[in-house]
Amino acid sequence: MPVAARCFIYGLLAALGFIMMVPPLVNLRRIQAELLADPFAVETVLDPASAAQVQSLMLLFLVGVAVATGFLYAALSAGYARSWRPRENGTPRCGRCGAELGFGVGRCPTCDQQLAW
């Protein structure tokens, strides 16, 4: 799979993680609005009936944070493949395909692999 396609897929999955964080943030704004309306009625906002809903929304938020950070890291670190070091026993050969190389060549003429000397 090409690196650009992999980065694109990881970016879409990171965006999914960020989208998963939106419903809890909207619900948090609702809770803040209820607290601002009557600051002394904390027990009405945090009643046991809505505790299960708040718990599931916070779990969704934490899963969204984990998915977003994991795939964002994967998308940003998926760069280009590392260079291969040529085999130098006798004549230099490509470590990937085994083709003969001239000394100091930057790319393998057969498989177009980047080489590090």
N, C-alpha and C positions, 0 to 999 in steps of 0.2 A: 504494500500500500504506500503510495507517495506520502512524503512528509506533509505536504500542503493539505491533503485530504484528511490525514490524521489530526492535524491541528484544527481543521474546520470542524470535525466531528467532536473533538474535545471541547472546542469553543461552544458548540451547540449544547453539549451536556452541562457545561458550566453555566450557560444561560438558563437551562432548565433548573439548576440549583438556585439561581437568583430568583427565578419565578416562583419557586417553592417557598421562598421567604416572604413573599408579598402578602398572603392572607393573614399570617400572624401580625404583621406590621399594621394592617388595616384594623384588625381586632384590637390591637394595642391603642390605636387612636380612639376607638370607641370607648374603651375602658378609661382613657384619660379624659374624654369628654364627660363621662358619667361622674368621675371624681371631681372635675371642675364645677359641675353643676351643684353638687353637695359634697364638700370635702370631708364631712364627718360621717358620711354613710358608706364607709369602706366595706362593711359587712354585706351590703346589698350588691356591691360589685364583685366581691370574692365569695359569694355564697356557694355551698357545696353542690348545688344543682349545675352551676356553670363551671365547676372545677374540672370535670372530665373534658369539657370542650376546650378549656384553656390549656389543659395538659396535652391534649392531642395537637393543638395548634403549636405549642412550644416544641413538641417532638418533631412536628413537620418543619418548624424553623431550624432546629438543630440538624436535622437530616439535610435540609437545603443548604445550610452553611457547610456541612461536610462535603456534600456533592460539589458545590460551587468551588470551594477551595481546592479540593483534590483534582478536579478536572481543569481548573484554571492553571494550577501548577503543571499538570501534564501538558496542556496546550502550550504553555510558555517554555517548557523545557524539552519539547519534542524536536528541537532543532534539526540540523542535518546530521547524517550519519558520520560517525568518526572516521578519520582516515585510517587506512590499513598500513601497517608497516611491511615493507617487502621482505621476503626471505633472501638472505644474503649468503647462503652456503654455496660457494662457487659463483655462478652467474646470478645476478639479481632477478628474482621472479616475483610476480604479484602474489600476495598472500591470499587473495580471494579466488582468482581463476588459474593461477599458475603460469601465466604467460611471461615470456622473457622480457626484461626491461633494460633500457639503457640507464646508466647511473644518473641519479638526480632528476629523473622524469617526474613531473607533478601528477600526471594521471596515467592510468594503465591504458594502452591503446586498444586492448581487447574488450574489457568490461567497463571502461570509463570510470573506474573507482579512483577516488582521491587517495594519494599516497603520502605518507609522512616518512621522511628519511631521518 
